[in-house]
Amino acid sequence: MRKRLTAILASGVILLTAVAAGFVVAAPTQHFVVPANAQQILWDDYCIRTSAPECVPVATPTPTPTTAPTATPTVAPTATPTVAPTATPTTAPTATPTVAPTATPTTTPTATPAPGGATMPTPANCAAGTTWVESQGWWDSTGIVVPTKVGHHTHVGICMPNDNVIVNGTYTFRVGILTHEQIGRVTSFRVSDGSNVIKTVPVSVGPGEDALPLTFSVDFSSWSTGRHELRWTANIPNNSEGNRQYQSTEWLLCVRSCSPNVSGRAFPDWGARGWYDDGHGYANAWIKNPLPLNINAPVSYKIGPGSGGQTTSYGLVTIDADMHHGNAGTVLRTCSAACSGTVNIPSGLTPGWHKLSVISSDGENAGVFVAAFFVP
């Protein structure tokens, strides 16, 4: 992104707990930067995960000079041979900088997941049997230009159970909500069973560059048995242009059994929608493959307008795009109208995590679907 994440909510650490609703919201307290030679796979240009080797804490430079080299030049070579007289002054000055600075970076990464266990979901930290997927909504009244000008947008990333994985009872989803160059504030986050809203929680993300990890528990014990359509939505009710913006999903989930198919959607089906007020309606992007993706099988995609949507003027299927830095990634397919077809994941990708993105745009409004996949 053109600007690093500068604020994670106002207070730095906010914990919102509602026992009845069964959710916990916690804000991260540490920002990270990714080395220039690292592969960008999460949230397009940074990751929030202390144990990932490609992520370097911004606070790391603080403890580096405090390791003791400071004490050596300060005390001069005399400090080494002097046994007792020099030891007294050496202990006090060295203790002061060493204890405080070292404690700060050490505590912060550990504290990030501590409040409720909420951390940003990433391809690498999703639990076994789940895949990191993302739905994005883009908007720019002056026109979207890929990859250099993708407008005001919202990301919702979730570790979703893979196709044919059965859930029952209370299931806790790991969610991350991000805003980039956003001109509105996300005030609520909800999940629906098709068009039936099941649960809504208040949040505060944006405007501008912002991020919020949260855990979101859903009790499926009262849901009917079968394959359901989950719609996850981060809602901006009123932006600076006076309009509403949100993204949505079309992600299938099996409750106690994968049959009957109560969703009404053809399986497999992973879709993302971007919606904007002012008559734009939905811009939809799908893949028609089960997750996790089989990197040796063709990927079926579909790009086009949704309900009330305007005519599609641009579509893109790509791998490892980094739009916030003007990088369209490895482009597999483009189109200037609604389109569908298949693409192949190219061979020769470096081992590790990658992401497949499908973009559908009417020129000002866009919906984007992203799915992580692993190359052994």
C-alpha positions in Angstrom: 0.0 0.0 0.0 1.1 3.5 -0.6 1.0 4.3 3.1 1.9 1.9 5.9 -0.7 1.1 8.4 -0.4 4.0 10.8 -3.1 3.4 13.3 -4.8 0.3 14.6 -7.8 1.9 16.3 -7.6 5.0 18.5 -6.4 3.5 21.7 -3.9 1.0 20.3 -5.4 -2.0 22.2 -9.2 -2.3 22.3 -11.0 -5.3 23.6 -14.7 -5.8 23.0 -16.3 -8.8 24.5 -19.9 -9.9 24.5 -20.5 -13.3 26.2 -24.0 -13.7 24.9 -23.0 -13.0 21.3 -19.9 -15.2 21.6 -17.4 -12.9 20.0 -14.2 -11.1 20.9 -12.7 -8.2 19.1 -9.2 -7.2 19.7 -6.9 -4.7 18.0 -3.3 -5.5 17.1 -0.7 -3.5 18.9 2.3 -4.0 16.6 2.9 -3.1 13.0 5.3 -5.0 10.7 7.1 -4.3 7.5 8.0 -6.9 4.9 11.5 -7.0 3.4 11.7 -6.0 -0.2 12.8 -9.4 -1.2 9.9 -11.2 0.6 7.0 -12.6 -1.2 3.8 -10.6 -0.7 0.9 -13.0 0.0 -1.2 -11.4 2.8 -3.2 -8.2 2.7 -1.2 -7.3 -0.4 1.7 -5.5 1.3 2.3 -6.5 5.0 1.6 -9.2 7.5 0.8 -9.1 11.2 2.3 -12.3 12.5 5.3 -12.3 14.9 6.4 -15.9 14.2 6.5 -15.7 10.4 10.1 -15.5 9.3 9.3 -13.0 6.5 7.9 -10.5 8.9 10.2 -8.1 10.7 8.9 -6.2 13.7 9.3 -2.4 13.3 10.4 -2.3 16.9 13.3 -4.7 16.3 15.8 -1.9 15.6 15.4 -0.7 19.2 16.8 -3.8 21.0 19.6 -4.3 18.4 21.9 -1.6 19.6 21.1 -2.4 23.2 22.7 -5.8 23.2 25.9 -4.7 25.0 28.0 -3.2 22.3 26.9 0.1 23.7 28.4 -0.7 27.0 31.8 -1.7 25.5 32.6 1.7 23.8 31.0 3.7 26.6 33.1 2.2 29.4 36.1 2.0 27.1 38.5 -0.9 27.1 39.2 -0.2 30.8 35.8 -1.7 31.7 36.9 -5.2 30.6 40.0 -5.6 32.8 38.7 -3.6 35.8 37.2 -6.0 38.3 35.3 -4.1 41.0 35.7 -0.3 40.7 34.6 -0.2 37.1 31.8 -2.7 37.7 29.8 -0.3 39.9 29.3 2.4 37.3 29.0 0.0 34.4 26.0 -1.9 36.0 23.8 1.1 36.5 24.1 2.8 33.1 23.8 -0.5 31.2 20.8 -1.7 33.2 18.8 1.3 32.4 18.7 1.1 28.6 18.9 -2.7 28.5 15.8 -3.5 30.6 13.3 -1.0 29.3 13.9 -1.1 25.5 14.3 -4.9 25.4 11.1 -5.4 27.4 9.0 -3.3 25.1 9.5 -5.3 21.8 9.5 -8.6 23.6 6.2 -8.0 25.3 4.3 -6.4 22.4 4.4 -9.3 19.9 3.3 -11.7 22.7 0.5 -9.3 23.8 -0.9 -9.0 20.3 -2.8 -12.4 20.3 -3.3 -12.3 24.1 -6.6 -10.3 24.3 -9.1 -13.0 23.3 -6.6 -14.6 21.0 -7.5 -12.4 18.0 -4.7 -12.1 15.4 -4.9 -11.4 11.7 -5.7 -14.6 9.7 -3.0 -15.4 7.2 -2.5 -18.3 4.7 0.2 -19.6 7.0 -1.6 -19.5 10.3 -5.1 -20.8 9.3 -5.9 -24.1 11.0 -5.7 -27.4 9.2 -8.9 -28.0 7.1 -9.3 -24.2 6.4 -8.1 -21.9 3.7 -7.5 -18.1 3.8 -9.9 -16.4 1.4 -10.8 -12.8 1.0 -13.6 -10.6 -0.3 -12.8 -7.0 -1.3 -15.0 -4.0 -2.4 -13.3 -1.2 -4.4 -14.7 2.2 -5.3 -13.4 5.3 -7.1 -15.8 7.9 -8.6 -13.0 9.1 -10.9 -12.4 5.6 -12.3 -10.5 2.5 -11.3 -7.3 1.9 -13.1 -5.6 -1.5 -12.4 -3.1 -1.8 -11.0 -2.2 1.8 -10.1 -5.4 3.3 -8.9 -7.8 0.9 -7.2 -9.6 3.4 -5.1 -11.2 3.3 -1.6 -11.5 -0.3 -0.6 -12.3 -2.7 2.2 -10.8 -6.2 2.7 -12.4 -9.0 4.7 -10.2 -12.1 5.1 -11.3 -15.3 6.8 -9.9 -18.7 7.5 -12.9 -20.6 6.0 -13.5 -24.4 6.3 -12.6 -26.2 3.1 -15.2 -27.6 0.9 -16.9 -30.7 2.3 -15.5 -30.0 5.8 -18.4 -30.5 8.3 -19.2 -28.0 11.1 -21.7 -28.3 13.9 -22.4 -26.5 17.2 -20.4 -23.3 17.9 -17.6 -22.6 15.4 -15.2 -19.7 15.8 -14.0 -18.0 12.6 -10.8 -16.0 12.5 -11.4 -12.7 10.7 -9.4 -9.7 9.5 -11.0 -6.4 8.3 -8.8 -3.9 6.5 -9.4 -0.5 4.9 -7.1 1.2 2.4 -7.5 4.8 1.3 -11.0 4.5 2.6 -13.3 7.6 2.8 -15.7 5.9 5.2 -15.8 4.0 8.4 -16.8 0.3 8.7 -19.3 0.4 11.6 -20.7 -3.2 11.6 -19.7 -6.7 10.5 -22.3 -9.5 10.0 -22.8 -13.0 8.7 -25.9 -14.1 6.9 -27.3 -17.5 5.9 -28.2 -16.6 2.3 -30.3 -13.5 2.7 -31.2 -14.2 6.3 -28.9 -12.1 8.6 -27.8 -14.3 11.5 -25.5 -12.1 13.6 -24.2 -8.6 13.5 -21.5 -7.0 15.7 -20.4 -3.4 16.0 -16.8 -2.6 14.8 -14.8 0.5 14.0 -12.4 0.3 11.1 -11.2 3.3 9.0 -11.4 5.7 7.4 -8.0 5.7 5.8 -5.5 2.9 6.5 -6.8 0.7 9.3 -7.1 -3.0 10.4 -8.9 -5.1 12.9 -8.5 -8.8 13.7 -11.4 -10.5 15.5 -12.8 -13.8 16.4 -16.4 -14.4 15.3 -18.3 -17.3 16.8 -21.5 -18.7 15.1 -23.7 -21.4 16.7 -24.8 -23.7 13.9 -26.7 -26.1 16.2 -30.0 -24.4 15.2 -29.2 -24.3 11.4 -30.8 -26.8 9.1 -28.7 -29.7 8.0 -27.0 -29.3 4.6 -24.8 -27.0 2.4 -25.4 -23.3 3.3 -24.3 -20.0 1.7 -22.4 -17.7 4.1 -22.4 -14.0 3.3 -19.9 -12.0 5.3 -20.3 -8.2 5.1 -18.3 -5.2 6.4 -20.6 -2.3 6.1 -19.8 1.4 5.6 -23.2 3.1 6.0 -22.2 6.6 4.9 -18.8 7.7 3.4 -17.6 11.2 2.7 -19.5 11.2 -0.6 -22.7 10.5 1.4 -23.0 6.9 0.0 -23.1 3.4 1.4 -20.3 0.8 0.5 -19.8 -2.8 1.4 -18.5 -6.1 0.2 -20.1 -9.5 0.5 -19.4 -13.2 -0.1 -20.9 -16.3 -1.6 -19.1 -19.0 0.4 -20.6 -22.4 0.9 -20.4 -24.3 4.2 -21.6 -27.8 5.2 -23.6 -28.0 8.5 -23.7 -31.5 9.8 -23.8 -32.8 6.3 -23.1 -31.5 2.8 -26.6 -32.6 1.6 -29.1 -31.4 0.9 -27.8 -28.3 -0.9 -30.0 -25.7 0.9 -28.0 -22.8 -0.5 -29.4 -23.0 -4.0 -25.9 -22.4 -5.4 -24.2 -24.8 -7.7 -21.3 -26.5 -6.0 -18.4 -25.6 -6.0 -18.8 -21.9 -5.7 -16.6 -19.2 -4.1 -17.7 -15.7 -4.9 -17.0 -12.1 -3.8 -19.1 -9.0 -4.4 -18.4 -5.3 -4.2 -21.5 -3.1 -3.7 -21.8 0.7 -4.0 -24.7 3.1 -3.6 -25.6 5.6 -6.3 -27.0 2.9 -8.6 -23.9 0.8 -9.1 -25.2 -2.4 -7.4 -23.0 -5.5 -7.3 -19.8 -6.3 -9.2 -19.2 -10.1 -8.7 -16.1 -12.3 -9.1 -16.2 -16.1 -8.6 -14.1 -19.3 -8.9 -15.9 -22.6 -9.4 -13.3 -24.9 -7.8 -13.3 -26.6 -4.4 -10.8 -25.3 -1.8 -8.0 -25.9 -1.2 -7.1 -25.2 -4.8 -5.5 -28.1 -6.7 -2.6 -26.3 -8.4 -2.4 -29.0 -11.1 -6.1 -28.6 -12.1 -7.6 -25.8 -14.3 -9.2 -23.0 -12.3 -12.7 -22.0 -13.5 -13.6 -18.4 -13.0 -16.6 -16.1 -13.7 -16.7 -12.3 -13.8 -19.8 -10.1 -14.2 -22.4 -7.9 -12.7 -24.6 -9.0 -9.9 -28.0 -7.9 -8.7 -28.6 -4.3 -9.9 -25.0 -4.2 -11.1 -23.8 -2.0 -14.0 -22.2 -3.5 -17.1 -18.8 -5.1 -16.5 -16.0 -3.1 -18.2 -12.9 -4.9 -16.8 -12.0 -8.3 -15.5 -8.7 -9.8 -14.3 -7.5 -13.2 -13.1 -4.0 -12.9 -11.7 -1.5 -14.5 -9.2 0.3 -12.6 -6.4 -0.9 -9.1 -7.3 0.2 -6.2 -5.1 -2.1 -3.4 -6.3 -1.0 -1.1 -3.5 2.4 -0.9 -5.2 1.2 -0.9 -8.8 1.9 -4.6 -9.4 -0.7 -6.5 -11.3 1.1 -9.8 -10.5 1.3 -12.7 -13.0 -1.7 -12.0 -15.2 -3.6 -15.1 -16.4 -6.6 -13.5 -18.1 -8.1 -10.1 -18.8 -11.5 -9.1 -20.3 -13.3 -5.9 -21.2 -16.8 -7.3 -20.5 -18.4 -10.0 -18.4 -16.5 -13.3 -19.0 -15.9 -16.8 -17.8 -13.4 -19.6 -18.6 -10.5 -21.5 -17.1 -6.9 -20.7 -16.4 -4.0 -22.8 -15.3 -1.7 -22.0 -12.4 1.7 -21.7 -14.0 4.5 -24.1 -13.1 7.7 -22.8 -11.7 6.2 -20.7 -8.9 8.5 -20.5 -5.8 7.6 -22.9 -3.0 5.4 -21.4 -0.4 2.1 -19.5 -0.2 0.6 -17.6 -3.2 -2.7 -16.0 -3.9 -5.1 -16.1 -6.8 -7.2 -13.0 -7.4 -10.3 -12.5 -9.6 -11.5 -8.9 -10.2 -14.8 -7.7 -11.6 -15.3 -4.0 -12.2 -17.8 -1.6 -13.9 -15.1 1.0 -14.1 -15.8 2.7 -10.7 -17.1 -0.2 -8.5 -15.3 -3.6 -8.2 -15.7 -6.9 -6.4 -12.5 -9.0 -5.8 -12.2 -12.6 -4.7 -8.8 -13.9 -3.4 -7.8 -17.4 -2.3 -4.5 -18.6 -1.0 -2.8 -21.7 -2.3 0.4 -23.5 -1.5 3.2 -24.7 -3.8 5.2 -27.4 -2.2 
